[in-house]
Amino acid sequence: MKYGLFYYFLMMSTLVYSQTVIPLYDGRIPNAIDVPDEESSERRDNGILIVSKVSQPTLTIYLPPSEIATGKAVIICPGGGYGVLALSHEGTDVAEEFNRKGIAAFVLKYRLPSDETMIDKTIGPFQDAQRAIQRVRENAEQWNVKPDQIGIMGFSAGGHLASTAGTHFKSQSIPNPNNTSLRPDFMILVYPVISFDPEIGHSGSIKNLLGENPSQDLRGYYSNEKQVSTQTPPTYLVHAKNDPVSIQNSYVFEKALKEFKIPVASTYFEEGGHGFGMVNPTSSVKWMDEVENWMKITIID
């Protein structure tokens, strides 16, 4: 028995996870204005990779070795206030951790809303999220993924995007000739922006997505706690109580989910602030392990 465990841990320590970057769209990008690609990236002093001016969306595919693959998959939407993307600690690092758990991961480098690159910037990121779900589901067999176990995860403003995908999936924003389901099977929302109510919403995310003075109707439409229904996917929430992106965002979403009897679980930290990624340095709780356990219970084969 001890030799079996030794070789198991040796294998886990030496596994190399395959990754491939593909364009999100095969042809013309919907809702796009033809302009030069001005995307840029920088590695900040804290080691975080920040990408800005994204107009050419991609999907980076991380597949676990077949011997540990569970068939579950997560599409990851990094945060950044709809102004930049924190692509490493809220994207690639998370994907690699999911692979270690036998879960396929797909990092979505989604378009950042801009009147210069989009006809309607309010729907650009949502289109990319729907396309990512469509693409993973339509290629599920090729990527060793179960088509009914494809979830979406988002950090901060990426959490708003993920929750938009989970509450607005009936609003088809992209061509869908195969009538592929655009509904994610579950959501993982990490210190998310949920509401565009000025009392609790994140003003920067609201401005970047909707513009300077959005109407009340538009704010309400993108306040995703108001869009929960009986078909909203099961959800896991992670948030710190001292986060400047108010934890009320998670609270109001959790309340709405419970009202519709949607399975919901959470890890709420007393401290940790915003943007801590996979590891909250103020706590010994490993929330990614909690999420993995929740997925085993909730996302049943």
Secondary structure, DSSP 8 states (H G I E B T S, - for coil): -HHHHHHHHHHHHH---EEEEEESSSSS-TTB-------EEEE-TTS-EEEE---S-EEEEEE--TTT--S-EEEEE--STTTEEETIIIIIHHHHHHHHTT-EEEEEE-----TTTBSSTTTHHHHHHHHHHHHHHHTTTTTT--TT-EEEEEETHHHHHHHHHHHSTTS--S--TT------S-EEEES------TTTS-HHHHHHHH-SS--HHHHHHT-GGGS--TT---EEEEEETT-SS-THHHHHHHHHHHHTT--EEEEEESS--S--TT--TT-S--HHHHHHHHHHHHS--
